[in-house]
Amino acid sequence: MENVNPQPTQTDTPDVAGSTGINEISPRGKFLAGFLLIIFIIAAGTTIVAYWPDKLPPAGKPARYQYKAFNITLLDSCQLNSG
């Protein structure tokens, strides 16, 4: 005799959160997400360090900087060297 009302399995009914109980991120996807997270954190930190000025201008003078990665220098005079 067959069971007339079979019990639903865990994958058939959603739980409280609404998922079906199956992990939707594969191990490969988890690795890729972690790898990208690490890369973006390193890129953001490197950018902040690369463009951080070496010193602040004196009070009352405008801040004029020469922007090159890892070489942000305060221009002390208004004259710029061309070239």
TIVO-2410 file (N, C-alpha, C; in nm, 3 decimals):
# residues 83
REC num residu      c1      c2      c3 atome chaine
REC   1      M   0.083  -0.117   0.000     N      A
REC   1      M   0.000   0.000   0.000    CA      A
REC   1      M   0.088   0.124   0.000     C      A
REC   2      E   0.059   0.213  -0.090     N      A
REC   2      E   0.136   0.336  -0.102    CA      A
REC   2      E   0.091   0.438  -0.001     C      A
REC   3      N   0.184   0.524   0.037     N      A
REC   3      N   0.154   0.632   0.128    CA      A
REC   3      N   0.075   0.738   0.051     C      A
REC   4      V  -0.047   0.764   0.095     N      A
REC   4      V  -0.134   0.857   0.024    CA      A
REC   4      V  -0.085   1.001   0.041     C      A
REC   5      N  -0.042   1.038   0.160     N      A
REC   5      N   0.006   1.174   0.188    CA      A
REC   5      N   0.154   1.169   0.225     C      A
REC   6      P   0.243   1.169   0.126     N      A
REC   6      P   0.385   1.162   0.160    CA      A
REC   6      P   0.431   1.291   0.229     C      A
REC   7      Q   0.524   1.274   0.320     N      A
REC   7      Q   0.578   1.390   0.390    CA      A
REC   7      Q   0.670   1.467   0.293     C      A
REC   8      P   0.656   1.599   0.290     N      A
REC   8      P   0.744   1.676   0.202    CA      A
REC   8      P   0.887   1.672   0.253     C      A
REC   9      T   0.981   1.674   0.160     N      A
REC   9      T   1.122   1.677   0.198    CA      A
REC   9      T   1.165   1.820   0.226     C      A
REC  10      Q   1.286   1.833   0.278     N      A
REC  10      Q   1.335   1.966   0.314    CA      A
REC  10      Q   1.350   2.055   0.191     C      A
REC  11      T   1.382   1.999   0.077     N      A
REC  11      T   1.401   2.080  -0.044    CA      A
REC  11      T   1.269   2.122  -0.106     C      A
REC  12      D   1.158   2.060  -0.063     N      A
REC  12      D   1.028   2.094  -0.121    CA      A
REC  12      D   0.960   2.211  -0.052     C      A
REC  13      T   0.988   2.231   0.075     N      A
REC  13      T   0.919   2.336   0.148    CA      A
REC  13      T   1.018   2.444   0.190     C      A
REC  14      P   0.983   2.567   0.172     N      A
REC  14      P   1.073   2.674   0.215    CA      A
REC  14      P   1.075   2.686   0.366     C      A
REC  15      D   1.191   2.725   0.419     N      A
REC  15      D   1.199   2.746   0.563    CA      A
REC  15      D   1.154   2.888   0.597     C      A
REC  16      V   1.183   2.933   0.717     N      A
REC  16      V   1.136   3.063   0.764    CA      A
REC  16      V   1.187   3.176   0.677     C      A
REC  17      A   1.313   3.166   0.630     N      A
REC  17      A   1.373   3.273   0.550    CA      A
REC  17      A   1.322   3.271   0.407     C      A
REC  18      G   1.258   3.166   0.365     N      A
REC  18      G   1.204   3.159   0.230    CA      A
REC  18      G   1.290   3.081   0.133     C      A
REC  19      S   1.406   3.031   0.177     N      A
REC  19      S   1.489   2.952   0.087    CA      A
REC  19      S   1.444   2.807   0.093     C      A
REC  20      T   1.493   2.729   0.003     N      A
REC  20      T   1.451   2.590  -0.004    CA      A
REC  20      T   1.545   2.498   0.072     C      A
REC  21      G   1.640   2.553   0.147     N      A
REC  21      G   1.731   2.470   0.224    CA      A
REC  21      G   1.855   2.431   0.149     C      A
REC  22      I   1.868   2.470   0.025     N      A
REC  22      I   1.985   2.438  -0.055    CA      A
REC  22      I   2.079   2.559  -0.051     C      A
REC  23      N   2.207   2.534  -0.029     N      A
REC  23      N   2.305   2.642  -0.032    CA      A
REC  23      N   2.316   2.692  -0.175     C      A
REC  24      E   2.288   2.820  -0.194     N      A
REC  24      E   2.284   2.875  -0.329    CA      A
REC  24      E   2.420   2.921  -0.379     C      A
REC  25      I   2.522   2.926  -0.291     N      A
REC  25      I   2.656   2.964  -0.333    CA      A
REC  25      I   2.744   2.840  -0.330     C      A
REC  26      S   2.801   2.808  -0.443     N      A
REC  26      S   2.886   2.691  -0.451    CA      A
REC  26      S   3.021   2.720  -0.385     C      A
REC  27      P   3.097   2.617  -0.355     N      A
REC  27      P   3.231   2.640  -0.298    CA      A
REC  27      P   3.319   2.725  -0.391     C      A
REC  28      R   3.304   2.704  -0.520     N      A
REC  28      R   3.379   2.785  -0.617    CA      A
REC  28      R   3.336   2.932  -0.610     C      A
REC  29      G   3.207   2.956  -0.595     N      A
REC  29      G   3.157   3.092  -0.581    CA      A
REC  29      G   3.202   3.158  -0.453     C      A
REC  30      K   3.208   3.081  -0.345     N      A
REC  30      K   3.258   3.134  -0.218    CA      A
REC  30      K   3.404   3.172  -0.229     C      A
REC  31      F   3.483   3.087  -0.294     N      A
REC  31      F   3.625   3.117  -0.313    CA      A
REC  31      F   3.642   3.242  -0.398     C      A
REC  32      L   3.567   3.253  -0.507     N      A
REC  32      L   3.576   3.370  -0.594    CA      A
REC  32      L   3.533   3.497  -0.520     C      A
REC  33      A   3.427   3.490  -0.442     N      A
REC  33      A   3.382   3.606  -0.365    CA      A
REC  33      A   3.488   3.648  -0.263     C      A
REC  34      G   3.547   3.554  -0.194     N      A
REC  34      G   3.652   3.586  -0.097    CA      A
REC  34      G   3.774   3.644  -0.164     C      A
REC  35      F   3.812   3.587  -0.278     N      A
REC  35      F   3.927   3.637  -0.353    CA      A
REC  35      F   3.904   3.780  -0.400     C      A
REC  36      L   3.786   3.806  -0.456     N      A
REC  36      L   3.755   3.942  -0.502    CA      A
REC  36      L   3.748   4.040  -0.385     C      A
REC  37      L   3.695   3.998  -0.273     N      A
REC  37      L   3.689   4.083  -0.154    CA      A
REC  37      L   3.830   4.123  -0.110     C      A
REC  38      I   3.921   4.027  -0.107     N      A
REC  38      I   4.059   4.056  -0.068    CA      A
REC  38      I   4.125   4.150  -0.168     C      A
REC  39      I   4.105   4.127  -0.297     N      A
REC  39      I   4.164   4.212  -0.401    CA      A
REC  39      I   4.113   4.355  -0.389     C      A
REC  40      F   3.983   4.374  -0.370     N      A
REC  40      F   3.927   4.509  -0.361    CA      A
REC  40      F   3.972   4.581  -0.235     C      A
REC  41      I   3.987   4.509  -0.124     N      A
REC  41      I   4.036   4.572  -0.001    CA      A
REC  41      I   4.180   4.617  -0.018     C      A
REC  42      I   4.263   4.532  -0.079     N      A
REC  42      I   4.403   4.569  -0.104    CA      A
REC  42      I   4.411   4.687  -0.200     C      A
REC  43      A   4.329   4.687  -0.305     N      A
REC  43      A   4.331   4.798  -0.402    CA      A
REC  43      A   4.288   4.930  -0.337     C      A
REC  44      A   4.187   4.925  -0.251     N      A
REC  44      A   4.143   5.047  -0.183    CA      A
REC  44      A   4.250   5.099  -0.088     C      A
REC  45      G   4.310   5.011  -0.011     N      A
REC  45      G   4.416   5.052   0.081    CA      A
REC  45      G   4.537   5.108   0.009     C      A
REC  46      T   4.575   5.045  -0.101     N      A
REC  46      T   4.689   5.093  -0.180    CA      A
REC  46      T   4.660   5.230  -0.239     C      A
REC  47      T   4.538   5.252  -0.287     N      A
REC  47      T   4.502   5.383  -0.343    CA      A
REC  47      T   4.507   5.491  -0.237     C      A
REC  48      I   4.459   5.462  -0.119     N      A
REC  48      I   4.462   5.562  -0.010    CA      A
REC  48      I   4.606   5.596   0.026     C      A
REC  49      V   4.690   5.495   0.041     N      A
REC  49      V   4.829   5.519   0.076    CA      A
REC  49      V   4.903   5.589  -0.037     C      A
REC  50      A   4.874   5.554  -0.162     N      A
REC  50      A   4.945   5.612  -0.276    CA      A
REC  50      A   4.917   5.760  -0.291     C      A
REC  51      Y   4.799   5.805  -0.260     N      A
REC  51      Y   4.763   5.945  -0.282    CA      A
REC  51      Y   4.746   6.024  -0.153     C      A
REC  52      W   4.805   5.978  -0.043     N      A
REC  52      W   4.801   6.052   0.083    CA      A
REC  52      W   4.912   6.157   0.078     C      A
REC  53      P   4.881   6.283   0.107     N      A
REC  53      P   4.985   6.387   0.100    CA      A
REC  53      P   5.092   6.368   0.206     C      A
REC  54      D   5.215   6.414   0.173     N      A
REC  54      D   5.324   6.397   0.267    CA      A
REC  54      D   5.322   6.500   0.380     C      A
REC  55      K   5.265   6.617   0.357     N      A
REC  55      K   5.252   6.716   0.464    CA      A
REC  55      K   5.138   6.812   0.430     C      A
REC  56      L   5.092   6.884   0.533     N      A
REC  56      L   4.984   6.981   0.516    CA      A
REC  56      L   5.044   7.120   0.493     C      A
REC  57      P   4.972   7.208   0.425     N      A
REC  57      P   5.024   7.344   0.404    CA      A
REC  57      P   5.015   7.425   0.534     C      A
REC  58      P   5.092   7.533   0.542     N      A
REC  58      P   5.078   7.620   0.659    CA      A
REC  58      P   4.938   7.680   0.665     C      A
REC  59      A   4.898   7.723   0.782     N      A
REC  59      A   4.764   7.780   0.799    CA      A
REC  59      A   4.749   7.905   0.715     C      A
REC  60      G   4.639   7.917   0.646     N      A
REC  60      G   4.608   8.035   0.565    CA      A
REC  60      G   4.653   8.025   0.421     C      A
REC  61      K   4.734   7.926   0.386     N      A
REC  61      K   4.780   7.911   0.247    CA      A
REC  61      K   4.696   7.801   0.180     C      A
REC  62      P   4.666   7.819   0.052     N      A
REC  62      P   4.590   7.716  -0.017    CA      A
REC  62      P   4.675   7.590  -0.037     C      A
REC  63      A   4.609   7.478  -0.037     N      A
REC  63      A   4.678   7.350  -0.055    CA      A
REC  63      A   4.691   7.321  -0.204     C      A
REC  64      R   4.813   7.318  -0.251     N      A
REC  64      R   4.841   7.283  -0.390    CA      A
REC  64      R   4.938   7.165  -0.389     C      A
REC  65      Y   4.895   7.057  -0.446     N      A
REC  65      Y   4.975   6.935  -0.445    CA      A
REC  65      Y   5.007   6.891  -0.586     C      A
REC  66      Q   5.120   6.824  -0.599     N      A
REC  66      Q   5.156   6.758  -0.724    CA      A
REC  66      Q   5.117   6.611  -0.707     C      A
REC  67      Y   5.022   6.565  -0.786     N      A
REC  67      Y   4.966   6.431  -0.768    CA      A
REC  67      Y   5.036   6.329  -0.857     C      A
REC  68      K   5.116   6.245  -0.797     N      A
REC  68      K   5.174   6.127  -0.860    CA      A
REC  68      K   5.165   6.016  -0.757     C      A
REC  69      A   5.138   5.897  -0.800     N      A
REC  69      A   5.122   5.786  -0.705    CA      A
REC  69      A   5.247   5.770  -0.620     C      A
REC  70      F   5.229   5.761  -0.491     N      A
REC  70      F   5.333   5.746  -0.389    CA      A
REC  70      F   5.430   5.864  -0.385     C      A
REC  71      N   5.394   5.977  -0.446     N      A
REC  71      N   5.479   6.096  -0.442    CA      A
REC  71      N   5.390   6.221  -0.445     C      A
REC  72      I   5.311   6.241  -0.343     N      A
REC  72      I   5.223   6.358  -0.333    CA      A
REC  72      I   5.300   6.464  -0.256     C      A
REC  73      T   5.345   6.567  -0.325     N      A
REC  73      T   5.424   6.670  -0.260    CA      A
REC  73      T   5.350   6.802  -0.262     C      A
REC  74      L   5.372   6.877  -0.158     N      A
REC  74      L   5.312   7.009  -0.145    CA      A
REC  74      L   5.396   7.107  -0.226     C      A
REC  75      L   5.329   7.182  -0.314     N      A
REC  75      L   5.399   7.282  -0.393    CA      A
REC  75      L   5.409   7.408  -0.308     C      A
REC  76      D   5.530   7.447  -0.271     N      A
REC  76      D   5.549   7.560  -0.181    CA      A
REC  76      D   5.530   7.694  -0.252     C      A
REC  77      S   5.555   7.700  -0.381     N      A
REC  77      S   5.537   7.826  -0.453    CA      A
REC  77      S   5.434   7.806  -0.563     C      A
REC  78      C   5.392   7.914  -0.622     N      A
REC  78      C   5.293   7.907  -0.729    CA      A
REC  78      C   5.356   7.878  -0.864     C      A
REC  79      Q   5.487   7.875  -0.871     N      A
REC  79      Q   5.556   7.849  -0.998    CA      A
REC  79      Q   5.566   7.699  -1.018     C      A
REC  80      L   5.527   7.656  -1.135     N      A
REC  80      L   5.535   7.516  -1.170    CA      A
REC  80      L   5.640   7.497  -1.277     C      A
REC  81      N   5.716   7.393  -1.266     N      A
REC  81      N   5.813   7.360  -1.371    CA      A
REC  81      N   5.738   7.293  -1.484     C      A
REC  82      S   5.754   7.343  -1.605     N      A
REC  82      S   5.688   7.279  -1.718    CA      A
REC  82      S   5.782   7.174  -1.773     C      A
REC  83      G   5.720   7.058  -1.801     N      A
REC  83      G   5.799   6.953  -1.864    CA      A
REC  83      G   5.820   6.835  -1.782     C      A
***
